[in-house]
Amino acid sequence: MEIRGITKADFDQVVSVLDAWWGGPSGERAHPVFFYELGDQALIAEDEGELVGFLLGFVAPTHPPCGYVHLVGIEPDHRRLGVGKALYEHFIGRCRAAGAERIKAITNVGNDRSIHFHQALGFDVEEAQDYAGRGRARVVFSKKL
């Protein structure tokens, strides 16, 4: 498996497969900003030239910097094979190189697959009420680097 930075062709492919990979309308979550403005931080995983995963994230310019993972997708036949873990490890390396001291991600309450995945990677998990506005709780994942 090869992990590398995203290209425009990769971004277009991510948008085209996201609904199928996530089982419903999700393509709008892969915002073009992750290619045009943050593309040097987004990652693609390929297996023999085939797209098998992606991670859209960036290093936030906070003090100290913080890595933020916005969206991860793994091709269904490649789940539970280490693709997501490898993407996170590669991204964490980039975050450390940029001076980040922690990494963060969020998900919707009830997304048990995401919660279990992040716990397995050593993230702290906290449900934050009103995180995304009044009555819109989210699960916040945080890990010190």
JOFEN-V359982 format. One record per residue. N is the residue number from 1. RES is the residue in three letters. PSI is psi in whole degrees, -180 to 180 (NA if undefined). Layout:
# JOFEN-V359982
{{N;RES;PSI} {N;RES;PSI}}
This chain:
# JOFEN-V359982
{{1;MET;139} {2;GLU;135} {3;ILE;131} {4;ARG;173} {5;GLY;157} {6;ILE;149} {7;THR;171} {8;LYS;-42} {9;ALA;-40} {10;ASP;-45} {11;PHE;-44} {12;ASP;-39} {13;GLN;-41} {14;VAL;-48} {15;VAL;-36} {16;SER;-24} {17;VAL;-11} {18;LEU;-44} {19;ASP;-43} {20;ALA;-42} {21;TRP;-35} {22;TRP;-3} {23;GLY;33} {24;GLY;176} {25;PRO;114} {26;SER;-8} {27;GLY;-30} {28;GLU;-16} {29;ARG;-22} {30;ALA;77} {31;HIS;142} {32;PRO;-21} {33;VAL;-28} {34;PHE;-12} {35;PHE;-54} {36;TYR;-44} {37;GLU;-27} {38;LEU;18} {39;GLY;-27} {40;ASP;-6} {41;GLN;-16} {42;ALA;150} {43;LEU;150} {44;ILE;139} {45;ALA;130} {46;GLU;146} {47;ASP;113} {48;GLU;44} {49;GLY;-1} {50;GLU;133} {51;LEU;121} {52;VAL;-7} {53;GLY;164} {54;PHE;157} {55;LEU;120} {56;LEU;114} {57;GLY;179} {58;PHE;166} {59;VAL;116} {60;ALA;141} {61;PRO;47} {62;THR;177} {63;HIS;106} {64;PRO;166} {65;PRO;152} {66;CYS;131} {67;GLY;138} {68;TYR;125} {69;VAL;119} {70;HIS;-43} {71;LEU;134} {72;VAL;138} {73;GLY;138} {74;ILE;131} {75;GLU;130} {76;PRO;-39} {77;ASP;-9} {78;HIS;8} {79;ARG;149} {80;ARG;24} {81;LEU;9} {82;GLY;4} {83;VAL;-49} {84;GLY;-44} {85;LYS;-43} {86;ALA;-41} {87;LEU;-47} {88;TYR;-44} {89;GLU;-42} {90;HIS;-45} {91;PHE;-41} {92;ILE;-39} {93;GLY;-42} {94;ARG;-39} {95;CYS;-45} {96;ARG;-43} {97;ALA;-27} {98;ALA;4} {99;GLY;8} {100;ALA;142} {101;GLU;-9} {102;ARG;167} {103;ILE;148} {104;LYS;150} {105;ALA;163} {106;ILE;161} {107;THR;171} {108;ASN;147} {109;VAL;135} {110;GLY;-6} {111;ASN;76} {112;ASP;-36} {113;ARG;-45} {114;SER;-42} {115;ILE;-47} {116;HIS;-40} {117;PHE;-50} {118;HIS;-37} {119;GLN;-41} {120;ALA;-26} {121;LEU;2} {122;GLY;16} {123;PHE;146} {124;ASP;145} {125;VAL;128} {126;GLU;132} {127;GLU;123} {128;ALA;112} {129;GLN;144} {130;ASP;18} {131;TYR;-43} {132;ALA;26} {133;GLY;167} {134;ARG;125} {135;GLY;12} {136;ARG;78} {137;ALA;153} {138;ARG;158} {139;VAL;126} {140;VAL;127} {141;PHE;136} {142;SER;141} {143;LYS;128} {144;LYS;137} {145;LEU;NA}}
